[in-house]
């Protein structure tokens, strides 16, 4: 069987074209949409991600500030910064970067992000709104998986989707989004007794575990669609996913590449959410 590449590049480009037009309209209406990145680490991967977000924002006409609180910032200092930015009328959108300083859990500080500016949907309020099926910002990676499937014309209603990973930023919100699309969802994790049995009966497998090569041909039934969310650094420094592409290719009907699959769509959706937050605040 030929395995189609479920690329995210064309979808990301289309989203970005729309976002840029909306950002220009906001700028012409008074002020460019503004994203604030709050950093409290000295992690190279986080610095790389912040830089790439800044470049994406700039390309789309979105202003982007970075507030660096340093790797020893206290929970109180992080919360104070997030609260201050939440009250600042010039800040439309806030993203808190991870990792956080040792001993600080994300939910300890993310609750200080104002829901209207929480463009990556990480605060307990945003996650609760999603679980309740109410409007709010949704974690961009989870939303990117659904948009990528829909873009490639893969139906979700009534289909069985196995999600491998149950983090608050990817696996759990993705399961909620898929349920809202009437999929039947199985959530797998590190304590799942027989992973291959759970994923092997699914129409769609989403790998979001952060483990190189976790999903191989034996985990996927013939004709299934496979979405690889994993972004892992291999020993040679390249970025690879969670799926052993060689063993899945020829068995799956479709596989999203890493890089070039979920990643660009995630960034595009984040930027779209920044513009949406700005439009919402201007219309209030
Ligand atoms: P976390 O480490 O927070 O969560 C990983 C999840 O995978 C956990 O639920 C864990 O289970 C589960 N898991 C780990 N090992 C296994 C295993 N052997 N079998 C089954 N399940 C397992 O990671 P994130 O959710 O933050 O990220 C997941 C991946 O997605 C990473 O590679 C990350 O880099 C990537 N990512 C990509 C993005 C993109 O834009 N493309 C954005 C965000 C993340 P348990 O809960 O039991 O520990």
Boltz pocket constraint, residues with backbone or C-beta under 6 A from the ligand:
constraints:
  - pocket:
      binder: B
      contacts: [[A, 141], [A, 164], [A, 165], [A, 166], [A, 167], [A, 168], [A, 169], [A, 170], [A, 171], [A, 188], [A, 189], [A, 190], [A, 191], [A, 192], [A, 195], [A, 207], [A, 208], [A, 209], [A, 210], [A, 211], [A, 214], [A, 228], [A, 229], [A, 230], [A, 231], [A, 232], [A, 262], [A, 263], [A, 266], [A, 267]]
      max_distance: 6.0
